[in-house]
Amino acid sequence: MNGIWSVKIERLETRLAVGVYEDEQEPQPMWVSVTLTGLAPAVPDGLGDCLDYEPLCRWLASEWPRTAHTGLLETRVNEVFDFAFGLDPRVQEVSVGLYKQRVSRYAAAIGIERTTNRGEHTRAMQNASARNCEASENVASIE
């Protein structure tokens, strides 16, 4: 019998090059919180029966910070969705919060949060890909 399990990672500290301002081209301190929800055995026999958080933590802390600069936090959130849904087919919903530290004298952190399920994320990425293809075709036809 399966149960609905959630794995929650709170305020994992990482560094990312993200933002539209000149001083945000270099990696800056960020917090990321992630919740994965999915179906797995209600009474697991071992780690293979569980939603394993370690690969996600390792990616967030070690691999993700080495990626190229991007302007939007929203792009970074979608990168987490891509990784999390690719991690385990049993993951059905992911919530991500991404917060810039020390960017305002008014707050300890400022960020964004979003929750999506596997189907919504797949459709959103397919739509974005189709828009990018159409834009490329329009540029090519102008040239």
Salt bridges, closest charged atoms under 4 A:
GLU10 OE2 - LYS8 NZ 3.77
GLU24 OE2 - LYS100 NZ 2.55
GLU54 OE2 - ARG58 NH1 3.57
GLU79 OE1 - ARG76 NH1 2.99
ASP82 OD1 - HIS121 NE2 2.54
ASP88 OD2 - ARG90 NH2 2.73
